[in-house]
Amino acid sequence: MTDLRSAGPAKPDPRRRTAAAFVLVAVAMDILDTTIVIVALPDMERDLGAGSTVLQWITAAYTLTFALTLITAGRIGDRIGRRLAVQIGILGFVVTSAVCALAPTAEILVAGRVAQALAGSLILTQALAIFQVEFPEAERPGVLGVFGAVLGSAAVLGPILGGVLVAADIGGLGWRTIFWINLPIGLVAFLGVRRYLRESRAARPPALDPSGLALLTLALFALLLPLVQGRELGWPWWGFAMVAAGFVLLVVFARSQVRRERAGAVPLVLPRLWRERSFVGGLGIVLTFLAAFMSMFFVLNYYLQVGLGFGPLGAGLTLVPSAVSTVVFSLLSTPLLRRFGTRVLTVGALVGAVGLLLLTATVQLADDGLRAWWLAPALLLVGSGMGLVTAPVIDVVLTRVPADDAGAASGVLNTAEQLGAALGVAAVGTVFFGSVGAAGPGGQTELADALGAALWVNIGLMLLSAALSLLLPRRIRRRSAEEAPV
């Protein structure tokens, strides 16, 4: 087995593109499971007797666990080898998918989703680090653009594939097929990675930071739990106390990382990364944009199925326009970024906001006679915004990151992606279900009003993403091989 060290110049592997393709298959499987469950939630609600809070946890438990473990997962790959970490992640994902498929209760399903995310985190972080190390600088923007396109496409294709699988009801398994499908996909990805990907790890693999991980985990958990549980429990005082404690713990975590670096130890999150303007600004865009985008799918699907009676297949097919435009504009975004710079992100976020505004107007004005195709123009715009943001922002975030920091930086980036999705589903879901509860029984009109309230939050998040993109340099100079980290 060839062992590639990040620090030294290495001859590009002639099989790197084939290897990257199989890594991307694993990544797509990983991301599909973030959104594929969305169309199955009403069926899960009926089959498992789950309430609205548990439904939020079926989605949020996956993304939150992702967010909590991605940084550490990146470090594990730096130490044991990225190829090995990907293989472990794929096998773990297949096994935990089977656990989810066999879950007899909603609580076991949530636990299975947590375990699934633990395995998936090993896949996602290694992918970015592998691309940073295996591909020469001239090829890197292209492969990162494809990576972003896969992320966006898998996210929007998830509800569509889920709708097809649930409606097909293969073997009478219903919603459980959305988890069984991971077994053949995972097998293909595992065999391809095993055959074509060479091993790589950091030249100076850093030690893990268990105290930092504990602080970060507690902080994020304290911030998210009240958002998901607060509405059902009547917004108790301890929920607000937990949110305040979460922010305090984040400050304590940040200071501990600085102290650890000054002491000569390697922190969980490298403080030097935060001195790069493109890194910090890009993460802010990732956090806010994905919070808006992923939560929009969550509430829109619920409205389509429960409010309009579309069913899983109808709800999934309604989202096809967003999938098509996401794929198209993801592929166009890399050359657009080279030509127009970071203003592509500004345009993408604004296009997404306009799409959400049109979606809100369509739902509110259509009353009881809404047809699926009426939503197509709005969803085309939302998907176009997704494609223009998610693919190029990855290149923006990682442009100035040295090769030895690739694993750590990838972990932070992926954490921002999943944390944005988790917080978005929790916050926007709370607004949506809270509005339904305040209006009385969840009829079509009440659900339409609740969807409108939730989408206004999404629009605000999209506009915040656009504002953050204006703080980025118009052009971001790539770090030269001789340039030392800040």
N, C-alpha and C positions, 0 to 999 in steps of 0.2 A: 504494500500500500504506500503510495506516494504521500509524503508529509510536507505540506507547504507551510512555512513560517511567514507570518504577516510582515515582519520587519524587513526582510531582505528582498531584493528584486528577484522575481521568479519568472521563468519562461512561461508564457500563457499556455494553458492546456488546450490542445486542439479539440478536445471533447467538451470544452467548457459550455458551449451553447446547448448541447444535448443534456448535459448535467443540469444546466439552469432550467431547461424545460421541465425536467422531472421534479426539481425543487419547486417550481411554480405550480405543478399539479398538486403537490402537498399543501402549498400555501392556499391555493384555491379551495381545496377541501376544508382547510382551517377557517377561512373567511366565510365560505358558504354557510357554515354552521352558526355564524353570528346572526344571519337573517333568515335562514331556511325555516326556522321554527315559527316565524311570525305568522305565516298563513295557517299554521297548524294549531295556534293558540286556542281558538274557539272550540276545536275538536278536543283538545287536551282538557279544556275547562269542563266539557260535558263528560268526557270519559273518566277523568281522574277526580272530578269534583273540586277543581281548583278555583279559588276566588281571584279577583282582579289583582290583589297584592302578590299572590303566588305566581300569577301570569307574568307580572313584572320581574319577579325573581328568576323565572325560567330563562328570560333573556338577560337580565342584569347580572345574574350570578356568573354567567359565562364571561361576559365582557369585564366585570369587576375582577374576577380571578385572573384573567388575562393581564389586566392593568397592574395587578399587584405582583405578578411573577415574571413579567417580561424582562425587566432589567437583570434580575438574577439569572434568568434563563440565558441571556446573552453572555453573561460571565461564565456560566457553566460551559458553553460552547468554546469560549476562549481557552478554557483550561483542558477539557477532555477531548477537544476536537469537534469541529463544526459538523463534519460528516456523521460522526458517531451520534452527536446530539440530535441531528435531524432523524436518524434512523430510530433512535429511542422514542422520539416524539411521535413519529408516524405509527409505530407499533402501539404505543400507549393510547393514541387517539382512536385507533381501530378498536381496541379492547373496551375503552370507556364509551365509545359509540354503541357497542353492543349492550353495555349496562343501561344506557339511556333507552335503547329500543325495548328492553325487557322490563323497564321500571313499572311496578304495579301501583305506585302511589306518586303523587306530585312531589312529595318530599324527597323520595328516592331519585326522581328525575332531576330535581334541583341539585342533589348531591352528585349525580352522574355528570351534570353539566359543569360543576366545579372541577371534577376530576378530568373531564374532557379538556377544559381550558388549561389545566396544568400541563397536559401533554402537548396541546397545541402551541403553548408559549415557546416550547423548545424548537418548534418548526419555524415560526415566524421570525424570531430574532436572528436565527442562523442564516436565513435567506439573505437578508440585507448585508450581513457581514461577509457571506460567501461572495456576493456580487461585488462588494467593495474590494475584496482581495483577489478574486480570480480574474477579473476583467481589467485590462489596461485602461488608463484614464480616458483615452479617446473613445472607448466603447462604453464607458460607464453610464453616461447620460442616457444612451439608448436603452440599456438593459434596465436601468432604474425607471425609465418611462414605461417599459413593458410591465415591470413589477407593479407600478402604480395603476396601470390599466387593468391588470389582473385583480388587484385589490378592489377597485371600483366596480369592475364587471361582476366579480363574484358576489359582492355585496348586493347588487341590484338583481342579479340572476337568482339569488337564494330564494326569495319569495315566489318567483315564477316556477323554479324547479320544485319547490315545496308544494305549490298548488297542484302541479301535474301529478306528483307522487301520491299526495293525499287523495286526490280525486280518482286516481287509478285503483287505489285500494288493493294493491297486489297481495294476493293470498289472504285477503281479509285483514291485513295488518294496519290499514288506515294510516294515521300519523306516524306510526313507528317506522315506516319505510324511509322517512327522512334521515333516520340514523343508520339503518341497515345499508343504505347506499354508500356509506363511507368505507365499507369493507373492501369492495373491489377497487375503489379509487385509491385507497391507502395501500393495497397490495401492489398496484402498478407503480405508485410513487416510490415505495420502499425498494422494489427491485431495480428501478431505474437509478435511484440515488446510490444504491449499493454498487452498481456496475460502473457508472460513469463519473461519479463525483470523487475527486481526490480529497484527502484529508488536509485540513488547515487549522491552525490555532495561533493564538497570539504568541509572539516571540518571548514576551515577559508576562505570562498569564497572572493576573492579579488575584490576590486572596479575596474570598467573599467577605461581605460586611454584614454579619447577622444582626448586629444592633441597629444598623441603618435600615435593614430590611424590616425589622420589627417596628421601628418608628414610622416608616412610610406606610406599612400595612395598616397600622392602627389609625394613622391620620386619614387615609382614604376610606377606610371602613367607617370611621366616625362621621365623615362627610356624606357618605352615600346612604347608610342605614336609615337616618331620619327622613330622607327624601322618599324612600320606598315605603316605609312603615308608618310615617307620620300621619297621613290622611286617614288611614284605617283606625288609628289609635286616638284620633282627635287632637293631633298636634300637641302631645304632652310637653311639659317644660324640659324634660331631660333630652328631648330631641334637639331643641335649640342649644342646650348645654353641650351636646355631643358635637354639633357643628362648630361651635366656638372652640371646643377642645381640639377638633380636627385641624383648624387653622393654626392653633398654638403648636400642635405637634409638627406641622409642616415647617414652621419656623425653627423649632428645635432640631428637626431633621437636617435642614439646610445648614445650620451652624455646626452640627456634628460632622457633616461632610467636609466643610472647610477645615475644621480642626484636624480631621483625619488626614487630609492632604498635607497640611502643614507639618504633621508629625512624621511624614514620609510613608504613610500607609496609603493604599489605594481605596478611595471611597466607593460606595455603591454607585453614586452619580458623580461624575467628574466635574468639579467646580469650573475647570477651565473651559468646558464645553459651553457654559452659560455666558462666557465672555465674547462668544461669537454672535454678532447681531442676527445673522441669517438663521442660526440654529434656534435662538430664542423666539424670534418672530415667526419662523416657520412652525414651531411647536404650538404657538398660540393659535395660528390658523387651523392647524390640524385639530386641535381640541374643540374649538368653537364650531368649525364647519361640520365635523362628523357628529357632534352632539345634535346639530340641526338635522342632518341628513338621515341618520339612523333612526332617530326618534320619530321622524316624519313617517317612515315606513311602518313603524309600530302602531301609531294611532290611525293612520290611513287604512291599513289592512283591517283593523278592528271595526272601523266604520263601514267599510265595504261589505264585510261578512255579516256583522251583527245588525247594522243599521239598514243596509240595502239588500241583504240576503244573497250576495253574489256567490257564496261558497268558496272553498279554497282555490279551485281552478279558475273561476271567474276573477277572483281577487288577484291571483298571480298574473293572469293574462292582462289584466288592466295595467299592470306595471311594465309591460313590454316596451312601450315608448321610452321610458327612462333608461331601460337596459341598453337599447339600441344607441341612444344618444351618448350614454356614458362610454360605451366601447369606442364609438367614432371619435369623440373629442379627447378621450384618453390617448389614442394613437396620434392625434394631431397636436397634442399639447407640448410634446418635447420640441419639435421644430418651432412651434410658436414661442416657447420659452427662450430659445436661442435668439430669435429675431426681436421679440418685444420685451424680453426681460420679465421681471416679476409682476409687471402690470397684468400679465395673463391671469394671475391669481385674483387680482382685483375684479377683472371682468367676469371671471368664473363665479365668484361669490355673488356679484350683483345679478348675474343671469339667474343663478339659483334662487335669489331672493325674489326676483320678478316672477319666476315660475311658481314659487310658493304663494305669492300674492294672487296670481291668477287662479291657482288651485283653491285658495280660500274663497275668492269671489264666485267661482263656478259652483262650489258646494253650497254656498249660502243662497245663491240666486236660483239654483235648480229646483229647490224644494223637493217634493216626492218623486219627480219625474227624471231624476238623474240617470243618464246613460254612460256606460263605461267610456265610450269614445269621446265624450265631452271633456274628459280629463286629459286626453292625449296631448294637446298643446302645452298645458301646464307641466306635465310630466316630462315632455321632451326638453323643456327649458331646465327643469330641475336636474335631469340627467346630464345635460350639456354642461351645467355648472359643476357637477360632480367630476366629470371627465377633465375639465379645465383646471381643477384644483388638486385632486388627489394624486394624479401622476406627477406633475412638475414640483409639487411642494416637497416630495421626498428628495428630489435632487437638490432643492434649495436648502433643506435642513442638513444634508450630509456633505455638501460641497466642500466645506472647510474642515471636515473631520479627518484627522490623521488615520492611517491604516490601522495602527495599534489600538486606536480607540473605537474601531468600527463596531465591535460587539456591544460595548457600553452605550454608544450613541444610538445604535439600532434598537437596543432595549428601551431607551428613553423615548424614541420616536414611536415605537409600537405601543408603549405604555400610554402616550398621549392619545393615540388613535382609539385604543380600547377604553381608556378613561373617559374620553369625550363621548363615546357611544353609550357607556354605562350611565354617566351623569345625565346625558340627554334623555335616555329612555326613562330614567327615574324621575327627572324633573318634569319633562313634558307629559309623561304618563300620569304623574300626579295632577297636573293641570287638567288633563283630559278626563280622567275618571272622577276627579273632584267636581268638575263642571257637570258631569252626568249625574252624580249624586245630588248636587244642589238643585238640579232641574227636576228631580223626581225619576220615575221609571225611564229606562233607556230606550225610548222610541226613536224613530228616524229623525224627527225634528230636534229632539234633545241631543242626540249623538252628533248631528250636523253642527249644532251650536257649540258643543264641546270640542269638536274637531277644529272649528274656526278659532276658538280660544287657544288651542294648542298650537295651531299653525302660526299665530301671531308671535308666539315665543320663538318658533323656528325662524321666522323672518328676522326677528331681532338678532338671533345668533348669526345668521348669514351676513347681516349688515355689519356686525362686529368683526367677522372674518375679513370683510372687505376693508374695513378701517385698519385692521392690523396689517394687512398686506401693503398698505401705503407707507408703513414705517420701515419696510425692507428697502435695502439699496436696490436701485433699478437694475444694476448688473452686479453679479456676485463673482468675484475673482476666485478661481480654483487655487487651492493650496499647492504650492510646488513641492517637489520631493525634498528639497533642501530646507524648506521653511519649517522652523521649529514650532511646536504648539505654543499657544499663548500662555 
